[in-house]
Amino acid sequence: MTHTTCSVTKISSLTPAIYEVILTPPAAVDFKPGQYLKVVMSDEDARPFSIANAPHQTPELVLHIG
């Protein structure tokens, strides 16, 4: 498992219940379509999210969070 610290580039509302969160890693991350990543918010809080964008679209990681 690779650990990467990302910056939150943008948070925008897609619907009243779903947000798009764009993360920018310090270097491009190699991932496969449909792959999950684990977002660690604190020692007690780590959650898996599916990456919403395709690997070839952007170096950023896009999450859709409800």
N, C-alpha and C positions, 0 to 999 in steps of 0.2 A: 504494500500500500504506500502511495506517495502522499506526503503532506505538503500542502502549498498554502501560503497565506495570501488571500486575495483582498483587493479593495472593493468596496461597494461603490460602483460607478453611478448607478441609477436605480431608483425604485419608482415604479409608476403603477397606477391602478388600471387594470384591464377591465374589471367589472367591480361591483360593490364588494365582492367576496374574494377576488383573485388579484394578486399583485405580480408584476413582472420585476424580478430582481436581476440586475446585471452585475456580474462580478468580473473584475479584471485581475488575472494572475500576473505575477512579475515576468513570467515567460509562458509561451504557448503550452497548453496542456493537451496531450494526446488522449483522445477518448473516442469511444464508439457510439453510434446512434443508440439512444435509449438507455445509455449508461447512467447510473446513479452516482451522486457524490454525497459525502457526509459533511454537513455544516456543523462545526463545533462552535457553540455560542459560549459555553463555559465548561468547566470540568464535569458538571452534572447534566449538561444539556447538549446532546449531539443528535442531529436528525438527518435522515436520508432524503434526498430530493432528486428527481429525475432531471437530467439536463435537457432543456427544451430546444436548444438550437442544434443544427447539424455541425459536425466537426469542421467542415470546410467553410462555413459561413463567416466566422469571425474568430479572433483569438480570445474573445470574451466568453464567459459562461453565462447562459441565460437560464433562469429558473422561473417557473410559474408556481406561486405559493398561494394556497388558499387558507 
